[in-house]
Amino acid sequence: MKTMQTSLSRRLLAGAAIFIALALVIASVVIGFVLHRFVQGQIDQRLDTQIVFLSSMVNSSDDGVIALTGNADGPPFDRPARGWYWEVVGPKNVLHSRSLDGTSIDVPEFRRPPWETRPAPADGAGPRGERLHFRIQQAMVGGAPVTIIATAPRAAVMGPLRDAMMTLGMSLSVLGVALVLAIVLQVRLGLRPLDRLRQAVADVRTGRIERVPAEQPLEIAPLVAELNGLLEQNAANLERARRHVANLAHGLKTPLATLAIALSERGRDGAGELHALVVLMERRIRHHLGRARAAALSGPIRAKTMIAQHIEDVGVALDKIYADKKIAMTQNVPRDLAVACEQQDFDEMAGNLLENAFRWASKKVAVHAQQDDGRIVAIVIEDDGPGLPPKKIPQALRPGERIDESAPGFGFGLPITRELAELYGGELNLDASALGGLRVTLRLPLAG
């Protein structure tokens, strides 16, 4: 689950970096192996040339004593104790290079296939313990078997190889950095259409545009088509729901008008309570009819409500209703903060939440709002009342269910507020307040 939440660009960069590192390591190993064979081949060729030279100069007497017909101590075999040695071993005597300076070489064990005609390679120690690379050739000279040995210091192979590998390592490091920078640039350019798509979806949500632009890269075009199809389907469903509400409201107008006339007759509603309820129902019906008419005329344009003044107005009204409790309401809401919500709906949500806070508060109600997560407005209402146990929060959000049956109310305020918030793409959360009571967080989309 954690891997799925990782940034896509980080995953691409990490994968590319690992691949480049492995490729460079494998390349350095392969190139090092090739360079080693090349340097080793150059040294072997030089030693083989010396063996051929020695074999052309050595001869054997009738009694098996070997000798050279000339001087075979050319450079670098003339420098003492440098590791460049040669030696010819005969049945009766041994010939040495000047560089051995009177010492002798212990010939290491070596194996050579029967079909191999070139000198056999071997590694061993020199007369002074230095590491040597051997080339050994066995031959018959005048009927006598002789062994011709030529050596080179192992450092003659490893020294040039080390220098070459250091240069190679620096070159591969620079190449790796260049490739990683190229991958970073490629990832940024490749993911730029996703960032534009995110901005387009945000513009749709805030009402700046109605559809995501269809001009997209081929890989994203199917996703954009699905998004636009979803937007069209949601708009059609919303329009259908509004028509149903308008039809229902229109259908109730005539019965309510008849009921109002009937209640106005003498003796039917002495206290006037039923008539007040009918008037309230008519006002709600007119409100929903007005919403449906406005939606039909203006289309899908998003509403915009400045929330500070509306919260203040609701607070003033509730302060008069609950004057006996002397509730102190504090408000910290920026005056320019607006939500993408119709004013009537926001008033209904804010009225439900603030009325609930005033009803249960002892002395304090606090309201503050701010932008949360970029394009969301978080409106927090807290009170110092008895609060609500966490296990009872789901019950409080279910329509018609009340926590305290002795308190006034019908149990629809919080569920209606949550449904309205979700209609606009927001949410409603309940938890404990620092004041000791309930904290209600209403999140609504920021108005564009």
C-alpha positions, 0 to 999 in steps of 0.5 A, spaced: 500 500 500 505 504 501 508 503 494 502 505 491 502 512 494 509 513 492 510 519 487 509 517 480 515 521 478 519 518 484 518 511 482 520 513 475 526 516 477 528 511 482 527 505 477 531 509 472 537 510 477 537 503 479 537 501 472 543 506 470 547 504 476 546 496 474 548 498 467 554 502 468 556 497 473 556 491 468 559 495 463 565 497 468 566 489 469 565 488 462 570 493 460 575 492 465 575 484 463 576 486 456 582 491 458 585 486 462 585 481 456 588 487 452 594 489 457 595 481 459 595 480 451 600 485 450 605 483 456 604 476 453 606 478 446 612 481 449 614 475 453 613 470 447 617 474 443 623 474 448 622 466 448 622 466 440 629 470 441 632 465 446 630 459 442 633 462 436 640 463 440 640 457 444 644 451 442 646 444 445 653 441 445 654 433 445 654 432 452 648 436 453 651 443 455 647 449 453 649 456 451 647 462 447 650 464 441 649 472 442 647 477 447 639 476 449 639 481 455 636 487 451 631 492 455 627 491 459 631 484 461 637 488 463 635 492 469 636 488 475 630 486 480 625 489 476 621 483 475 623 482 467 627 476 467 629 470 463 631 463 464 633 457 460 634 450 463 637 445 460 639 438 462 646 440 465 646 447 466 641 453 467 642 460 463 640 466 466 638 473 464 643 479 467 637 482 471 636 476 475 643 478 478 645 471 480 639 468 482 634 463 479 627 462 478 622 457 481 618 455 475 611 454 478 606 448 476 603 449 469 599 446 464 598 446 457 594 442 452 597 438 447 594 442 441 597 448 444 604 450 441 604 457 444 608 458 451 604 456 457 602 462 462 603 461 469 603 466 475 608 465 481 613 469 486 620 471 483 627 470 487 625 476 491 618 475 493 615 479 488 609 477 484 611 475 477 607 473 470 610 467 467 611 464 460 614 457 459 616 454 453 619 447 452 623 445 446 628 440 444 635 443 442 640 439 439 636 433 442 636 435 449 630 438 452 630 445 454 625 449 458 625 457 456 622 461 461 620 469 461 617 473 466 614 480 467 612 483 473 605 483 475 605 490 476 606 491 469 599 488 468 595 491 474 598 498 473 596 500 466 589 496 468 588 500 474 590 507 471 585 505 465 580 503 470 580 510 474 579 514 467 574 509 465 570 510 472 570 517 472 568 517 465 562 512 467 560 516 473 560 523 469 555 519 464 551 516 469 550 523 472 548 526 465 543 520 464 540 521 470 539 528 469 536 526 462 531 522 465 529 527 470 528 532 464 524 526 461 520 525 467 518 532 468 516 533 461 513 526 460 508 528 466 507 535 465 500 533 461 498 529 468 499 536 471 495 540 466 490 534 467 490 535 474 489 543 473 483 542 468 479 537 473 480 542 478 478 548 474 472 543 472 470 542 480 471 550 481 466 552 475 471 555 471 470 550 465 465 545 464 469 540 460 476 537 460 479 539 454 480 534 449 486 535 446 491 531 450 496 526 448 494 519 446 495 515 452 491 520 456 486 521 451 481 515 453 482 517 460 479 524 459 474 522 454 471 517 460 472 523 465 468 528 460 463 522 460 462 522 467 461 529 468 456 529 463 452 523 466 453 527 473 450 533 470 444 529 467 443 526 473 443 532 477 438 535 472 433 529 472 433 530 480 432 537 480 426 536 475 423 531 480 424 536 486 421 541 482 415 537 479 414 534 487 414 542 489 409 544 484 405 538 485 404 540 493 403 547 492 395 546 490 394 541 496 398 546 501 394 552 498 387 548 499 390 546 506 391 554 508 384 556 506 381 550 510 385 552 516 383 560 515 376 558 517 374 560 524 375 554 529 380 550 525 386 553 527 385 557 534 392 557 536 395 558 529 400 553 529 398 549 523 398 555 519 405 557 521 407 550 519 403 551 512 407 557 511 414 554 512 412 549 508 410 553 502 416 557 503 421 551 502 417 549 496 418 556 493 425 556 495 426 549 491 422 551 485 426 557 485 433 553 485 430 549 479 428 555 475 435 558 476 439 552 475 435 551 468 436 558 466 443 559 468 446 552 466 451 548 470 455 555 472 457 554 480 454 558 485 459 563 490 457 564 497 461 569 501 461 565 508 463 570 513 457 575 513 452 569 512 455 566 519 455 572 522 447 573 520 445 566 523 449 567 529 446 574 531 439 570 530 441 564 534 443 569 539 436 572 540 433 565 540 438 563 546 438 569 549 437 566 556 443 562 555 448 568 554 452 564 549 458 568 547 460 566 540 467 568 537 468 568 529 474 568 526 472 567 518 476 571 513 471 576 509 474 574 502 473 567 503 467 564 499 465 557 497 462 554 491 455 553 494 448 556 493 447 561 499 440 558 501 443 551 501 449 554 505 445 558 510 441 551 511 447 548 513 450 553 517 443 554 521 443 547 522 450 546 525 450 553 529 443 551 532 446 545 534 452 548 537 447 553 541 442 548 543 448 544 547 453 549 549 454 552 556 457 558 555 461 558 548 461 557 541 467 558 536 467 558 529 473 559 524 474 557 517 480 557 513 483 554 506 484 547 507 488 542 502 488 548 497 481 548 494 477 546 500 474 551 505 474 548 512 469 551 517 469 549 524 464 550 529 466 548 536 462 548 543 463 547 550 457 543 551 457 535 553 460 533 547 458 526 543 461 520 545 465 517 539 461 511 538 454 515 537 457 519 532 454 514 526 447 514 530 447 522 530 448 522 522 443 517 521 436 521 519 431 521 524 435 518 530 436 522 536 441 521 541 437 525 547 430 524 546 428 529 551 431 534 548 427 538 542 428 537 535 427 531 530 434 528 528 434 531 521 439 537 522 446 533 521 444 528 516 441 534 512 447 538 512 451 532 511 447 530 504 448 538 502 455 538 503 456 531 499 452 534 494 457 540 493 463 535 493 464 536 501 463 532 507 461 533 514 466 530 520 464 530 528 469 529 533 471 532 540 472 539 541 478 542 545 472 547 549 470 540 551 464 539 547 463 537 540 467 540 534 463 539 527 468 540 521 464 542 514 468 542 508 466 545 502 469 546 495 473 553 494 469 558 490 473 560 483 
